[in-house]
Amino acid sequence: MKISKKNLTPAQYLVSGYFIIIMLGALLLMLPVATTDGQGLNAVDAVFTATSATCVTGLIVVNTKEAFTIFGSTVIMLLIQIGGLGIMSMSTLFAFIIGKKISLKERLIIQEDLSQYQISGMVRLVQYLLGFTFAIEGTAAVILFARLVQDYPAGRAVYLAIFHSVSAFNNAGFDLFGNSLESFTGDVTINFVIMALIILGGIGFGVMVEAYNRVKFKKSTLQTKIVIIMTLALLVFGFIVFFALEYNNTLADLPLLDKTLGAMFLSVTPRTAGFNTVATGALKQSSLFIIIILMFIGASPGSTGGGIKTTTFGVMLVTLKNMIIGKEDMEIYNRRFEKKIVYEAFTITMLAVGLVVLVTTLLLVIEEFQFIDVLFETVSAFGTVGLSTGITGQLSDISRVLITVTMFAGRVGPLTLALAFGERVRKGKYHYPTEKVMVG
């Protein structure tokens, strides 16, 4: 089939759009003005960094603080903002500025980019999205500035506040401190502002709209209910587990308040954020494994985060429960969802598992690192998290390419990527006879 601009599907538009932004970002990072050594990044590292920023991941092969000039870090910040809000959200912003009307085709692409089921209200949702984003990032930047100006010159404090506000809200994890947030383990202001940004950025703009419109929980949509319950459950679960596992390990030398903050931050950052207040490489393997699970689940649909999404995991849990008790309909909160949703959740999860297994296996063949470190790195890339046990900078070029592809797949979504490269099969006019298959 001949591919032209007119017959591109929404999925193909999105994949192409993210690819173009990444390539443009990589070219800018290769400029001498982008790096402190005046030579620019090489092609592999530039594409890796641009992908990590656009896909709001945060994995780095060079230290962001030491390697980049103001120009370079600003390019990274802009890529984070574009990637976090989505290609079509930023395109719509420029359309608003120049007074251009949003076509039906563009509304379909926005729908795909923001993981929405209904095409109605797309432009209004983008307006909310942009308003919430700039209001939240601006407010957080002011608070961060008030704290950082105590340690840095005013000009530098302003830039640091804006950069980290954008990076945290978009769940990117890039930092300009050189060691993520390890210098602020017990800093209440920094911890709570960054955690609030991560949670708000990862909860989904649809949920924010309902909260803004003061929709009560009982009257909320089923998606919002699942998102809120799953998010709270995962945060509480993570806090309890990490507080117990790391109490006498990475949190051992800290006072009780700092231990609590450290455990709270550890439960929040796998929401695909990538910041850390304790050394990730020093965590117990049991903690690393729990983080891998949380990273794989990720944030919520229509958010700045990655992973298979909380709703996907929630749908699978509901399906599991209803199958065990013998219910045919998938019911929760006096509502039921179509079996198509179950199929989509299963498909997304299996595609994600397949990608993680494939990339992990290839990395284990190429590199000499421990299995847990390689699996952690791969899931971190897929979930667009950015946490690392410290092996990213030691990866060979081919391994960096594999991680780059994984980050890209994680941002656009495995199902969207599959639809972009796959052929649509039209529904047949007949059905084959059914036959039972033994399972279990």
DRENVOKE-554550 format. One record per residue (C-alpha): x, y, z; residue in one letter; chain. Coordinates in nm, 2 decimals, m for minus. Layout:
N
R      c1      c2      c3  residuo  cadena
R       X       Y       Z        A       A
...
//
This chain:
440
R      c1      c2      c3  residuo  cadena
R    0.00    0.00    0.00        M       A
R    0.13    0.34   m0.10        K       A
R    0.17    0.56    0.21        I       A
R    0.10    0.93    0.17        S       A
R    0.01    1.21    0.41        K       A
R   m0.35    1.17    0.32        K       A
R   m0.39    0.81    0.41        N       A
R   m0.17    0.80    0.72        L       A
R   m0.37    0.67    1.02        T       A
R   m0.37    0.86    1.36        P       A
R   m0.12    0.61    1.50        A       A
R    0.11    0.66    1.20        Q       A
R    0.09    1.04    1.24        Y       A
R    0.18    1.01    1.61        L       A
R    0.48    0.78    1.55        V       A
R    0.60    1.00    1.27        S       A
R    0.55    1.32    1.48        G       A
R    0.75    1.19    1.78        Y       A
R    1.02    1.06    1.55        F       A
R    1.06    1.40    1.37        I       A
R    1.08    1.59    1.71        I       A
R    1.34    1.34    1.83        I       A
R    1.55    1.39    1.52        M       A
R    1.53    1.77    1.54        L       A
R    1.62    1.76    1.91        G       A
R    1.92    1.53    1.84        A       A
R    2.05    1.76    1.57        L       A
R    2.03    2.05    1.82        L       A
R    2.22    1.85    2.08        L       A
R    2.49    1.77    1.83        M       A
R    2.57    2.15    1.79        L       A
R    2.89    2.27    1.96        P       A
R    2.69    2.53    2.15        V       A
R    2.49    2.26    2.32        A       A
R    2.77    2.10    2.52        T       A
R    3.02    2.24    2.77        T       A
R    3.32    2.09    2.57        D       A
R    3.22    2.28    2.26        G       A
R    3.20    1.96    2.05        Q       A
R    2.84    1.86    2.07        G       A
R    2.72    1.51    2.14        L       A
R    2.79    1.22    1.90        N       A
R    2.50    1.09    1.69        A       A
R    2.42    0.79    1.91        V       A
R    2.43    0.99    2.24        D       A
R    2.23    1.28    2.08        A       A
R    1.95    1.05    1.96        V       A
R    1.95    0.87    2.30        F       A
R    1.93    1.19    2.50        T       A
R    1.67    1.35    2.26        A       A
R    1.46    1.03    2.28        T       A
R    1.49    1.01    2.66        S       A
R    1.37    1.38    2.69        A       A
R    1.09    1.36    2.43        T       A
R    0.97    1.03    2.57        C       A
R    1.00    1.18    2.92        V       A
R    1.22    0.90    3.04        T       A
R    1.52    1.05    3.21        G       A
R    1.79    0.79    3.13        L       A
R    2.12    0.96    3.06        I       A
R    2.45    0.86    2.91        V       A
R    2.61    1.18    3.00        V       A
R    2.57    1.39    3.32        N       A
R    2.31    1.66    3.23        T       A
R    2.46    1.91    3.47        K       A
R    2.82    1.87    3.36        E       A
R    2.77    1.80    2.99        A       A
R    2.52    2.06    2.87        F       A
R    2.53    2.44    2.84        T       A
R    2.22    2.65    2.91        I       A
R    2.13    2.61    2.54        F       A
R    2.16    2.23    2.56        G       A
R    1.96    2.20    2.88        S       A
R    1.69    2.43    2.74        T       A
R    1.66    2.21    2.44        V       A
R    1.61    1.91    2.67        I       A
R    1.35    2.10    2.87        M       A
R    1.16    2.19    2.56        L       A
R    1.17    1.83    2.44        L       A
R    1.04    1.72    2.78        I       A
R    0.75    1.97    2.76        Q       A
R    0.66    1.87    2.40        I       A
R    0.69    1.50    2.48        G       A
R    0.50    1.52    2.81        G       A
R    0.20    1.71    2.68        L       A
R    0.20    1.52    2.35        G       A
R    0.28    1.63    1.99        I       A
R   m0.08    1.71    1.91        M       A
R   m0.14    1.91    2.23        S       A
R    0.15    2.14    2.14        M       A
R    0.04    2.16    1.78        S       A
R   m0.31    2.26    1.90        T       A
R   m0.15    2.53    2.12        L       A
R    0.02    2.69    1.81        F       A
R   m0.31    2.65    1.62        A       A
R   m0.48    2.85    1.90        F       A
R   m0.21    3.12    1.88        I       A
R   m0.25    3.17    1.50        I       A
R   m0.62    3.13    1.50        G       A
R   m0.63    2.81    1.30        K       A
R   m0.93    2.58    1.32        K       A
R   m0.88    2.22    1.43        I       A
R   m0.98    1.97    1.16        S       A
R   m1.16    1.64    1.22        L       A
R   m0.84    1.45    1.12        K       A
R   m0.64    1.65    1.38        E       A
R   m0.91    1.58    1.65        R       A
R   m0.87    1.20    1.57        L       A
R   m0.50    1.23    1.62        I       A
R   m0.54    1.42    1.95        I       A
R   m0.78    1.15    2.06        Q       A
R   m0.51    0.88    1.99        E       A
R   m0.24    1.09    2.15        D       A
R   m0.43    1.15    2.47        L       A
R   m0.57    0.80    2.50        S       A
R   m0.93    0.91    2.49        Q       A
R   m1.23    0.69    2.37        Y       A
R   m1.46    0.98    2.26        Q       A
R   m1.37    1.23    1.99        I       A
R   m1.61    1.49    2.13        S       A
R   m1.46    1.75    2.35        G       A
R   m1.10    1.70    2.23        M       A
R   m1.03    2.07    2.18        V       A
R   m1.18    2.16    2.52        R       A
R   m0.97    1.88    2.68        L       A
R   m0.65    2.02    2.52        V       A
R   m0.75    2.37    2.65        Q       A
R   m0.78    2.23    3.00        Y       A
R   m0.46    2.03    2.96        L       A
R   m0.26    2.34    2.86        L       A
R   m0.41    2.55    3.13        G       A
R   m0.35    2.29    3.41        F       A
R    0.00    2.23    3.29        T       A
R    0.12    2.59    3.29        F       A
R   m0.06    2.67    3.61        A       A
R    0.08    2.38    3.80        I       A
R    0.43    2.41    3.66        E       A
R    0.43    2.79    3.73        G       A
R    0.31    2.75    4.09        T       A
R    0.56    2.47    4.16        A       A
R    0.84    2.68    4.00        A       A
R    0.77    2.97    4.24        V       A
R    0.78    2.74    4.54        I       A
R    1.10    2.57    4.42        L       A
R    1.26    2.91    4.36        F       A
R    1.18    3.03    4.71        A       A
R    1.36    2.72    4.84        R       A
R    1.65    2.71    4.59        L       A
R    1.73    3.08    4.61        V       A
R    1.87    3.00    4.96        Q       A
R    2.15    2.79    4.80        D       A
R    2.19    2.94    4.46        Y       A
R    2.22    3.29    4.30        P       A
R    1.88    3.43    4.20        A       A
R    1.92    3.38    3.82        G       A
R    2.04    3.02    3.86        R       A
R    1.76    2.95    4.11        A       A
R    1.50    3.07    3.86        V       A
R    1.63    2.84    3.59        Y       A
R    1.66    2.54    3.82        L       A
R    1.31    2.59    3.95        A       A
R    1.16    2.61    3.60        I       A
R    1.36    2.32    3.47        F       A
R    1.28    2.08    3.76        H       A
R    0.92    2.19    3.77        S       A
R    0.88    2.09    3.40        V       A
R    1.08    1.78    3.44        S       A
R    0.88    1.66    3.74        A       A
R    0.54    1.74    3.61        F       A
R    0.61    1.56    3.28        N       A
R    0.75    1.27    3.48        N       A
R    1.09    1.30    3.30        A       A
R    1.34    1.27    3.58        G       A
R    1.61    1.49    3.42        F       A
R    1.80    1.70    3.68        D       A
R    2.06    1.97    3.69        L       A
R    2.20    1.89    4.03        F       A
R    2.43    1.61    3.91        G       A
R    2.30    1.34    4.15        N       A
R    1.92    1.37    4.10        S       A
R    1.77    1.47    4.43        L       A
R    2.01    1.28    4.66        E       A
R    2.12    1.61    4.82        S       A
R    1.76    1.68    4.93        F       A
R    1.67    1.35    5.09        T       A
R    1.53    1.52    5.41        G       A
R    1.42    1.84    5.25        D       A
R    1.05    1.86    5.31        V       A
R    0.98    2.14    5.05        T       A
R    1.17    1.98    4.77        I       A
R    1.03    1.63    4.84        N       A
R    0.66    1.73    4.86        F       A
R    0.67    1.97    4.56        V       A
R    0.84    1.71    4.34        I       A
R    0.61    1.43    4.46        M       A
R    0.30    1.65    4.40        A       A
R    0.42    1.73    4.05        L       A
R    0.49    1.36    3.97        I       A
R    0.15    1.25    4.10        I       A
R   m0.05    1.53    3.92        L       A
R    0.14    1.47    3.60        G       A
R    0.08    1.10    3.61        G       A
R   m0.28    1.09    3.71        I       A
R   m0.42    1.19    3.38        G       A
R   m0.58    1.51    3.25        F       A
R   m0.93    1.36    3.24        G       A
R   m0.92    1.30    3.61        V       A
R   m0.79    1.66    3.66        M       A
R   m1.09    1.79    3.45        V       A
R   m1.34    1.60    3.67        E       A
R   m1.17    1.73    3.99        A       A
R   m1.17    2.09    3.85        Y       A
R   m1.54    2.06    3.77        N       A
R   m1.60    1.93    4.12        R       A
R   m1.74    1.60    4.01        V       A
R   m1.79    1.38    4.32        K       A
R   m1.63    1.04    4.34        F       A
R   m1.97    0.86    4.33        K       A
R   m2.06    1.05    4.01        K       A
R   m1.72    1.02    3.85        S       A
R   m1.66    0.82    3.53        T       A
R   m1.55    0.46    3.58        L       A
R   m1.20    0.54    3.44        Q       A
R   m1.15    0.81    3.70        T       A
R   m1.26    0.58    3.98        K       A
R   m1.02    0.31    3.86        I       A
R   m0.73    0.56    3.82        V       A
R   m0.78    0.71    4.17        I       A
R   m0.82    0.37    4.35        I       A
R   m0.52    0.21    4.17        M       A
R   m0.30    0.52    4.22        T       A
R   m0.37    0.54    4.59        L       A
R   m0.33    0.16    4.63        A       A
R    0.00    0.15    4.45        L       A
R    0.14    0.45    4.65        L       A
R    0.04    0.31    4.98        V       A
R    0.17   m0.04    4.89        F       A
R    0.50    0.11    4.77        G       A
R    0.55    0.32    5.08        F       A
R    0.49    0.03    5.32        I       A
R    0.71   m0.21    5.13        V       A
R    1.00    0.03    5.08        F       A
R    0.98    0.16    5.44        F       A
R    1.02   m0.20    5.56        A       A
R    1.28   m0.32    5.31        L       A
R    1.50   m0.02    5.31        E       A
R    1.47    0.08    5.68        Y       A
R    1.81   m0.08    5.77        N       A
R    1.96   m0.03    5.43        N       A
R    1.96    0.29    5.23        T       A
R    1.75    0.46    5.49        L       A
R    1.95    0.33    5.79        A       A
R    2.15    0.64    5.88        D       A
R    1.85    0.88    5.84        L       A
R    1.63    1.02    6.12        P       A
R    1.27    0.89    6.12        L       A
R    1.13    1.19    5.93        L       A
R    1.39    1.14    5.65        D       A
R    1.32    0.77    5.65        K       A
R    0.95    0.84    5.60        T       A
R    1.02    1.10    5.32        L       A
R    1.26    0.85    5.16        G       A
R    1.01    0.57    5.15        A       A
R    0.74    0.80    5.03        M       A
R    0.96    0.93    4.75        F       A
R    1.05    0.57    4.65        L       A
R    0.68    0.48    4.62        S       A
R    0.61    0.79    4.41        V       A
R    0.90    0.80    4.16        T       A
R    0.82    0.46    3.99        P       A
R    0.51    0.64    3.87        R       A
R    0.74    0.69    3.57        T       A
R    0.92    1.00    3.72        A       A
R    1.29    0.89    3.75        G       A
R    1.40    1.11    4.03        F       A
R    1.57    0.96    4.33        N       A
R    1.66    1.08    4.68        T       A
R    1.85    0.77    4.77        V       A
R    2.10    0.58    4.55        A       A
R    1.91    0.34    4.33        T       A
R    2.21    0.11    4.29        G       A
R    2.23    0.06    4.67        A       A
R    1.87   m0.06    4.70        L       A
R    1.81   m0.43    4.79        K       A
R    1.73   m0.66    4.51        Q       A
R    1.38   m0.71    4.66        S       A
R    1.32   m0.34    4.64        S       A
R    1.45   m0.32    4.28        L       A
R    1.21   m0.60    4.19        F       A
R    0.91   m0.42    4.34        I       A
R    1.02   m0.10    4.16        I       A
R    1.03   m0.30    3.84        I       A
R    0.67   m0.40    3.89        I       A
R    0.56   m0.05    3.97        L       A
R    0.75    0.09    3.67        M       A
R    0.59   m0.16    3.44        F       A
R    0.24   m0.06    3.56        I       A
R    0.33    0.31    3.53        G       A
R    0.10    0.61    3.53        A       A
R   m0.25    0.66    3.40        S       A
R   m0.39    0.72    3.05        P       A
R   m0.39    1.07    2.91        G       A
R   m0.11    1.17    3.14        S       A
R    0.26    1.26    3.10        T       A
R    0.37    0.91    3.22        G       A
R    0.43    0.57    3.06        G       A
R    0.39    0.21    3.15        G       A
R    0.10   m0.02    3.06        I       A
R   m0.11    0.23    3.27        K       A
R   m0.30    0.19    3.59        T       A
R   m0.63    0.13    3.41        T       A
R   m0.49   m0.15    3.21        T       A
R   m0.37   m0.32    3.53        F       A
R   m0.70   m0.24    3.70        G       A
R   m0.91   m0.39    3.42        V       A
R   m0.70   m0.71    3.44        M       A
R   m0.75   m0.73    3.82        L       A
R   m1.13   m0.69    3.78        V       A
R   m1.13   m0.95    3.50        T       A
R   m0.93   m1.19    3.72        L       A
R   m1.17   m1.14    4.02        K       A
R   m1.48   m1.18    3.81        N       A
R   m1.35   m1.49    3.64        M       A
R   m1.26   m1.65    3.97        I       A
R   m1.61   m1.59    4.12        I       A
R   m1.78   m1.70    3.80        G       A
R   m1.92   m1.36    3.66        K       A
R   m1.95   m1.34    3.29        E       A
R   m1.98   m0.96    3.28        D       A
R   m1.68   m0.75    3.39        M       A
R   m1.84   m0.54    3.66        E       A
R   m1.71   m0.29    3.91        I       A
R   m1.88    0.01    4.09        Y       A
R   m2.22   m0.09    3.95        N       A
R   m2.09   m0.06    3.60        R       A
R   m1.95   m0.30    3.34        R       A
R   m1.70   m0.26    3.06        F       A
R   m1.70   m0.42    2.72        E       A
R   m1.50   m0.73    2.66        K       A
R   m1.31   m0.53    2.39        K       A
R   m1.15   m0.34    2.68        I       A
R   m1.03   m0.67    2.83        V       A
R   m0.88   m0.77    2.49        Y       A
R   m0.70   m0.44    2.46        E       A
R   m0.56   m0.46    2.82        A       A
R   m0.44   m0.81    2.75        F       A
R   m0.29   m0.71    2.41        T       A
R   m0.11   m0.41    2.56        I       A
R    0.03   m0.61    2.85        T       A
R    0.15   m0.90    2.63        M       A
R    0.31   m0.66    2.38        L       A
R    0.49   m0.49    2.66        A       A
R    0.60   m0.81    2.82        V       A
R    0.73   m0.93    2.48        G       A
R    0.92   m0.61    2.42        L       A
R    1.08   m0.62    2.77        V       A
R    1.17   m0.99    2.74        V       A
R    1.32   m0.94    2.39        L       A
R    1.53   m0.63    2.48        V       A
R    1.64   m0.78    2.82        T       A
R    1.76   m1.10    2.64        T       A
R    1.95   m0.90    2.38        L       A
R    2.11   m0.68    2.64        L       A
R    2.22   m0.99    2.84        L       A
R    2.38   m1.13    2.53        V       A
R    2.56   m0.81    2.45        I       A
R    2.66   m0.69    2.80        E       A
R    2.81   m0.84    3.11        E       A
R    2.58   m0.69    3.37        F       A
R    2.37   m0.87    3.63        Q       A
R    2.02   m0.98    3.52        F       A
R    1.84   m0.76    3.78        I       A
R    2.03   m0.45    3.66        D       A
R    1.95   m0.52    3.29        V       A
R    1.58   m0.60    3.36        L       A
R    1.56   m0.28    3.57        F       A
R    1.71   m0.07    3.29        E       A
R    1.48   m0.22    3.02        T       A
R    1.16   m0.18    3.22        V       A
R    1.27    0.17    3.32        S       A
R    1.31    0.26    2.95        A       A
R    0.98    0.10    2.85        F       A
R    0.79    0.27    3.14        G       A
R    0.96    0.60    3.05        T       A
R    1.08    0.62    3.41        V       A
R    1.45    0.70    3.40        G       A
R    1.56    0.52    3.72        L       A
R    1.88    0.33    3.68        S       A
R    2.12    0.12    3.89        T       A
R    2.40    0.30    3.72        G       A
R    2.47    0.10    3.40        I       A
R    2.33    0.34    3.14        T       A
R    2.66    0.52    3.08        G       A
R    2.84    0.19    3.05        Q       A
R    2.62    0.05    2.77        L       A
R    2.77   m0.01    2.43        S       A
R    2.64    0.18    2.13        D       A
R    2.42   m0.11    2.01        I       A
R    2.27   m0.14    2.36        S       A
R    2.20    0.23    2.37        R       A
R    2.02    0.19    2.04        V       A
R    1.81   m0.09    2.19        L       A
R    1.72    0.12    2.49        I       A
R    1.64    0.42    2.26        T       A
R    1.39    0.20    2.07        V       A
R    1.24    0.08    2.40        T       A
R    1.19    0.43    2.52        M       A
R    1.02    0.53    2.20        F       A
R    0.79    0.23    2.21        A       A
R    0.71    0.30    2.57        G       A
R    0.61    0.66    2.50        R       A
R    0.39    0.61    2.19        V       A
R    0.25    0.29    2.34        G       A
R    0.31   m0.07    2.22        P       A
R   m0.04   m0.09    2.08        L       A
R   m0.02    0.24    1.89        T       A
R    0.32    0.13    1.75        L       A
R    0.18   m0.20    1.64        A       A
R   m0.12   m0.03    1.48        L       A
R    0.11    0.22    1.30        A       A
R    0.31   m0.06    1.13        F       A
R    0.04   m0.32    1.10        G       A
R   m0.23   m0.35    0.83        E       A
R   m0.59   m0.31    0.94        R       A
R   m0.79   m0.63    0.87        V       A
R   m1.15   m0.56    0.77        R       A
R   m1.43   m0.74    0.95        K       A
R   m1.54   m1.05    0.75        G       A
R   m1.90   m1.11    0.65        K       A
R   m1.89   m1.46    0.80        Y       A
R   m1.77   m1.63    1.12        H       A
R   m1.60   m1.97    1.16        Y       A
R   m1.76   m2.23    1.38        P       A
R   m1.65   m2.23    1.75        T       A
R   m1.45   m2.50    1.91        E       A
R   m1.34   m2.54    2.27        K       A
R   m0.97   m2.54    2.37        V       A
R   m0.85   m2.67    2.71        M       A
R   m0.65   m2.41    2.91        V       A
R   m0.50   m2.41    3.26        G       A
//
